[in-house]
Amino acid sequence: MTLEVGRDCEWTDIIGQVFHVLEFDRAGTIIRPGNKVKAKSLFKPYGYLLVESPILNQPVSLPIVHRDDFLLAASVFDEPQLLEVIKEQELLVTYVPKRKLPKGMAGTSHALHYVITPRGILGRYYEVGNDVHMANPAPEKIFGTLVWDGLLRVQVNPDPKI
């Protein structure tokens, strides 16, 4: 059984932490022309990311609860060239909401930020300074400036300054 953020652990436990995306589960959500996202259910997430990180003992399921976060994930997994790139490199994600509601929920703004980096960056990030980033996350070191409004896109950082 895979643990799920929001059900088996709190959203507040993962704010700012960095994860390697292993899989993208659309959960029946489709994208119609004009980037109209149609979820299978109004009461379930748009989809899920299966993620891993040195902060976890096992891969966990990260629900995608905002339309824009789903579109960003799909923009990588729907593009054959990017799909090949992330097989050789790493697609990383961090959960940082613009505003936090109770239990760490993001509210109406998107909260998942994505970056493509060389393989091994996630491990280096968490090994630095006796695991300082486990207790004090600093995702900007990998993701650069986090964006909540305007042009949202998957970043590419070929040389993160960790």
N, C-alpha and C positions, 0 to 999 in steps of 0.2 A: 504494500500500500504506500502510495506517495503522499507525503505531507503537503498540505496546502496553506499558503499564507492567507491569513484572515479567518481560517477555520482551526488550524492546528498550531499556529503561532500568530502573534499580533503583527499588524502592519508597522507599529512603532519599533518592533525589533529589527526591521530591515531598512529603515530610513537611512539613505546614504550609503548602504552597503553595496558592493559591486558583485555581479554575478555573470557567469559565462552561460550564454544561451545554448542549450543542447537541442531543443525541439520547439516547434511552434504548432500548437493545436488550435485550429480555428473553431472548434466546438459548434460546427454547423453554421457559423456566421459567413455571410457572403458580401461581396462588394459589388454593387451595381454601378452602372455608368454614372459619372460625375462624383465618384468617391462616396456614394450613398451606401452606408454600412447597414446591413439588415441582420440583426442578431436572431438566432433561433428562438431565444426566449427573452422576454423583458426582465426576467427574474434571475438570470444567470449571467456570468461574465461573457464578453464578446469572444474570448478565447483564453488560452493559457500558454505560458512559456514554461518549459521544463528547464530549470536552471541549477547550476552547481556553483559552489564557492568554498574557499577554505574556512569560512565561518560556519559551515554546515557539516553535519556528519553524513549527509546523503543528499541526492538531488531533491528539489522541492518544486511544487507546482505554483507558479506565480500567476494569479488571475489578471487578465487584461480587462479592466472595468471602464475604460474610456475609449471612445471612438477613435480619437487621434492616435492613441497608443497602439490600437489594433492596426490602423493604417500604416504606421511606421514599421511595425513588425512585418506586415504583409509586403511592404515596399522592398524588403530584403529577400524574403522567402519566395516572392513572386517573380523576382528578377534572376534569371538563370546565371548571369555573369556574377552577381553578388553572392548567389548561393555557392558558386565555385570558390569565390574569394574567402567566404567564412569557413570553408572546409580546410583551408590552409592557414587562415588567421583566426581571430576570435571575435565573435559578436558579443559584446558586453552590454549589460543593462544595469541601471540603478534606479531605485524608487526614491524620488525626492519630490514631494508635492509642493505646490506654490503656497498653499495654506493647509494646515493640518486640522482635520476635524477630530472629534473624540476617537480614540483607538488608532489614530494615525491615518485615517482615511483621507483621501485627497479632495473630496468634494467635486465640484464641477470642472476643475482644470485637469489636464493630463498630468501624469506624474512619472511615467517611465521615460528614461532618457537612454538612448542607444549610441554605441560607438563601435567601430571596427578597428581593431588594433592587431599588431603582430602577436603571434602565439607566445604565451609565457608572461605577458604583461600582468595578468590577474595574479599569478603567483608572486611575481616580484613586488607588486603593490602591497600584498598582505605580509610579505616577509620583511619589509623595510622597518627599521627601528624597533626590533623586538615586537612585531605585530601591532604597532601603534595604530594602524588604520582599522583594526578590529574594534577598538574602543572609541576611536575618534575618526570616523570616516571623513575622507576628503576626496570625494569622487571627481571634483573639478581637476585634480591632477591628471586624470585620464580623459575625462569628457570635455574639458575646457569649460567655458561659460555655459551654464544650464539655461535653456530657453523654455518658457512656458507659453509665450504668445508670439504671434507673427509666423514667420517661416519656420516650420518644424521639419527637421530632417535627421536622418541617421548620420552622425558625424563619422569622420575617418581621421584617426590620429596615428600616423606611422611611427611617431617617436615621442611617446608620453614622457614627461619630465617627472618621474616619481622621485 
